[in-house]
């Protein structure tokens, strides 16, 4: 026996509706999408396609086609002029794993990605924490920190290369005065340190933006309660703010690794050009060196494929190891 209710009158006669009809009508009017997102409905399919077409074209020409081309070149040997291709199978990958230069480049990239990641997060966290304690000139304080974001990576590299130039650089001269034999043109560690400093300076503003926004989202009531209990600012930061902004920190850890793997090409090219003796020849810069300088297109394509696999592996490991420790509850 189906349940029904009297619902209004039409022309003096009572209209009886089933409860199932009412629920069906309600679901057709309001259809909340997953995760609270708003759903959009287009009566004309060509309009929806036209809105996403620019993004699809960008992905097609700058991601899918280059990825297919790199994957196809990774298994062939190409002459410098690109006229002849010989299928060699996995020989390009085997030669890379057997190359001491490639292993050295991979070790430097791993060290560099971890160092700049940790240093960038620490500095950005310190600057974001200090923002609340800057009473006068807070706008100037934020502008100075965000200034590197508006500077191109190549320009950033040129600035730091000049500052640490062993002949005319003011910071290099200061280090010489303190007794340090600073020379990134001859000493591999100095060159690696210089590249790391320049990369951290360029990327710290990116992390700062997200950390400031995350700290502003921390409920003020929790901080006030901790303050009334006698907790000092540093303790409030580590016991209340830091756990609540852990999702943002996790996101920045992933993005900083991507930055270290892919987006430091301009800085390395402007500061050291991979030298001295390949000490700062990161994986992404080695792809350029072998492909566009040495004209070894097969090896360069194989390196790009391996670099993408390394980036995916890093991301998966970070999600497996760190995401379970992230607190998404407020």
C-alpha positions in Angstrom: 0.0 0.0 0.0 1.6 3.2 -1.1 1.6 6.2 1.2 0.1 9.5 0.0 -0.8 12.9 1.3 -3.3 15.6 0.3 -1.3 18.5 -1.1 -3.3 21.6 -2.1 -6.3 21.9 -4.3 -6.7 22.3 -8.0 -10.1 23.6 -9.3 -11.7 22.8 -5.9 -10.6 19.2 -6.0 -8.0 17.8 -3.7 -4.8 16.6 -5.3 -3.2 13.5 -3.7 0.5 13.0 -4.3 2.7 10.1 -3.3 5.7 10.8 -1.0 7.9 9.2 -3.6 6.8 11.7 -6.2 7.6 14.6 -3.8 11.1 13.2 -3.1 11.7 12.7 -6.8 10.6 16.2 -7.6 12.9 17.6 -4.9 15.9 15.7 -6.1 15.3 16.9 -9.6 15.2 20.5 -8.4 18.2 20.4 -6.1 21.0 18.1 -7.1 24.1 18.8 -5.0 27.2 17.6 -6.7 30.0 15.7 -5.0 32.2 17.4 -2.4 29.9 20.4 -2.2 30.8 21.7 -5.7 28.3 23.5 -7.8 27.2 21.7 -11.0 26.7 23.6 -14.2 24.3 22.5 -16.9 24.6 23.6 -20.5 21.7 23.3 -22.9 24.1 23.7 -25.8 27.0 21.2 -25.8 29.1 23.3 -28.2 29.2 26.1 -25.6 30.7 23.9 -23.0 33.2 22.6 -25.4 34.1 26.1 -26.5 34.8 27.1 -22.9 37.2 24.2 -22.3 38.7 24.2 -25.9 41.6 26.7 -25.1 42.8 24.6 -22.2 42.5 21.4 -24.2 44.5 22.9 -27.0 47.2 24.0 -24.6 47.4 20.5 -23.2 47.4 19.0 -26.6 50.2 21.1 -28.1 52.3 21.6 -25.0 51.9 18.3 -23.1 50.4 15.4 -25.0 52.2 15.9 -28.3 55.6 16.6 -26.7 55.2 13.7 -24.4 54.4 11.3 -27.3 57.4 12.7 -29.2 59.7 12.3 -26.3 58.5 8.7 -25.6 59.0 7.8 -29.3 62.5 9.3 -29.4 63.6 7.5 -26.2 63.8 4.2 -28.1 65.6 5.4 -31.2 69.0 6.8 -32.1 68.8 10.0 -34.2 71.5 11.7 -36.2 72.2 15.4 -35.2 70.1 16.6 -38.2 67.1 14.4 -37.4 67.1 12.8 -40.8 67.8 9.2 -39.8 66.2 7.2 -36.9 67.4 3.7 -35.8 65.4 1.7 -33.3 67.7 0.7 -30.5 65.2 -0.5 -27.9 66.3 0.2 -24.3 69.9 1.0 -25.2 69.4 4.7 -24.4 68.2 3.8 -20.9 70.9 1.3 -20.3 73.6 3.8 -21.3 72.2 6.4 -18.9 72.2 4.0 -15.9 75.8 3.0 -16.8 76.9 6.6 -17.1 78.8 8.1 -14.1 77.8 11.6 -15.2 74.1 10.7 -15.1 74.4 9.1 -11.7 76.2 12.2 -10.4 73.5 14.5 -11.9 70.8 12.4 -10.2 72.6 12.6 -6.8 73.0 16.3 -7.1 69.3 16.7 -8.1 68.2 14.7 -5.1 70.4 16.7 -2.7 69.4 20.0 -4.3 65.6 19.2 -4.2 65.7 18.2 -0.5 67.9 21.2 0.5 65.9 23.8 -1.2 62.7 22.3 0.0 63.7 22.3 3.6 65.3 25.8 3.5 62.4 27.3 1.6 59.8 26.0 4.0 61.8 27.1 7.1 62.3 30.6 5.8 58.8 31.0 4.6 57.4 29.7 7.9 59.6 32.1 9.8 58.6 35.1 7.7 54.9 34.1 7.9 55.1 33.6 11.7 56.7 37.1 12.1 54.1 38.8 10.0 51.7 39.1 13.0 54.4 40.8 15.0 55.2 43.5 12.4 53.1 46.5 13.6 54.4 49.3 11.5 55.3 48.9 7.8 53.6 45.5 7.4 52.8 46.4 3.8 56.4 47.1 3.1 57.5 43.9 4.9 55.2 41.8 2.7 56.2 43.7 -0.4 59.9 43.0 0.2 59.3 39.3 0.8 57.0 39.0 -2.3 59.4 40.9 -4.6 61.3 37.9 -5.9 58.0 36.5 -7.2 57.9 39.3 -9.8 61.5 38.6 -11.0 62.2 36.2 -13.8 64.4 33.2 -12.8 67.1 34.2 -15.2 67.3 37.7 -13.7 67.4 36.2 -10.2 70.3 34.0 -11.3 72.2 37.0 -12.8 71.7 39.0 -9.6 73.1 36.2 -7.3 75.9 35.4 -9.8 77.0 39.0 -9.5 76.7 39.2 -5.7 78.8 36.1 -5.3 81.2 36.7 -8.2 84.7 36.0 -6.7 86.2 39.0 -8.5 83.7 41.8 -8.1 80.8 40.5 -6.0 80.3 42.4 -2.7 79.2 39.3 -0.8 82.2 37.3 -2.2 84.5 40.1 -1.2 83.1 40.0 2.3 83.6 36.2 2.5 87.2 36.7 1.3 87.7 39.2 4.1 86.5 36.7 6.6 89.1 34.1 5.3 86.8 31.9 3.2 88.1 30.8 -0.2 84.9 31.4 -2.0 85.0 30.6 -5.7 82.0 29.0 -7.4 83.8 29.0 -10.7 86.3 26.4 -9.4 84.9 24.8 -6.2 81.9 22.5 -6.8 80.5 22.8 -3.4 80.5 26.6 -3.6 78.6 26.4 -6.9 76.0 24.0 -5.5 75.5 26.2 -2.5 75.1 29.3 -4.7 72.5 27.6 -6.9 70.6 26.5 -3.8 70.6 30.0 -2.3 69.4 31.6 -5.5 66.6 28.9 -5.9 65.5 29.4 -2.3 65.4 33.1 -2.6 63.3 32.8 -5.8 60.8 30.4 -4.3 60.4 31.5 -0.7 57.8 34.1 -1.6 55.6 31.4 -3.1 55.5 29.4 0.1 55.1 32.6 2.1 51.8 33.4 0.4 50.3 30.1 1.2 51.5 30.0 4.8 50.3 33.5 5.6 46.9 32.6 4.2 46.8 29.3 6.2 47.8 31.1 9.4 45.0 33.6 8.9 42.5 30.7 8.6 43.5 29.4 12.1 40.5 30.0 14.4 41.3 33.0 16.6 39.3 31.5 19.5 41.8 28.6 19.8 44.8 31.0 19.9 43.0 33.2 22.5 42.2 30.3 24.7 45.9 29.1 24.6 47.0 32.7 25.3 44.8 32.8 28.4 46.3 29.5 29.5 49.7 31.2 29.5 51.1 29.7 26.2 53.6 32.0 24.5 53.6 32.8 20.8 56.1 30.1 19.8 54.3 27.4 21.7 51.0 28.5 20.3 52.5 28.2 16.8 53.9 24.7 17.3 50.9 23.3 19.3 48.0 24.9 17.6 48.8 26.7 14.3 51.3 24.1 12.9 49.0 21.1 13.1 46.1 23.0 11.6 48.2 24.3 8.6 49.7 20.8 7.9 47.6 20.3 4.7 49.2 23.5 3.3 52.6 22.4 4.4 52.1 19.1 2.7 51.0 20.8 -0.5 54.1 23.0 -0.4 56.4 20.1 0.1 55.1 18.5 -3.1 55.2 21.7 -5.0 58.8 22.5 -3.8 60.0 19.1 -5.1 58.4 19.8 -8.5 60.1 23.2 -8.4 63.5 21.6 -7.6 63.1 19.0 -10.4 61.8 21.2 -13.2 61.7 24.9 -12.6 65.3 25.7 -11.7 66.7 25.5 -15.3 66.8 29.3 -15.7 68.7 29.9 -12.5 71.3 27.1 -13.1 71.8 28.3 -16.7 72.4 31.9 -15.6 74.5 31.2 -12.5 76.8 28.2 -13.3 75.7 26.6 -16.7 76.0 23.3 -15.0 79.6 23.8 -13.9 82.1 23.5 -12.6 82.9 20.1 -14.1 79.1 19.2 -14.1 78.8 19.8 -10.4 75.5 21.7 -10.8 74.3 19.8 -13.8 70.8 18.8 -12.6 68.6 16.3 -14.4 66.5 18.9 -16.2 69.6 20.9 -17.2 71.3 17.7 -18.5 68.2 17.0 -20.7 68.9 20.4 -22.3 72.7 19.9 -22.6 72.4 16.5 -24.2 69.6 17.4 -26.5 70.3 20.9 -27.7 74.1 21.2 -27.1 75.4 17.7 -27.7 72.5 17.0 -30.2 72.0 13.5 -28.7 68.2 13.5 -29.1 67.7 9.9 -28.2 69.5 10.1 -24.9 67.8 13.5 -24.1 64.4 12.0 -24.7 65.2 9.0 -22.5 66.3 11.4 -19.7 63.0 13.3 -20.0 61.0 10.1 -19.6 63.1 9.1 -16.6 62.7 12.6 -15.1 59.0 12.4 -15.4 59.0 8.9 -13.8 61.2 10.3 -10.9 58.8 13.1 -10.3 55.8 10.7 -10.2 57.7 8.5 -7.8 58.6 11.4 -5.5 55.0 12.5 -5.5 53.6 9.0 -4.7 56.2 8.5 -1.9 55.3 11.8 -0.4 51.6 11.0 -0.4 52.2 7.6 1.1 54.6 8.8 3.8 53.3 12.2 4.7 49.6 12.5 3.9 48.6 10.1 6.7 50.2 12.5 9.2 48.3 15.5 7.8 45.5 16.8 9.9 42.5 17.9 7.8 40.2 18.6 10.8 39.8 22.0 12.3 
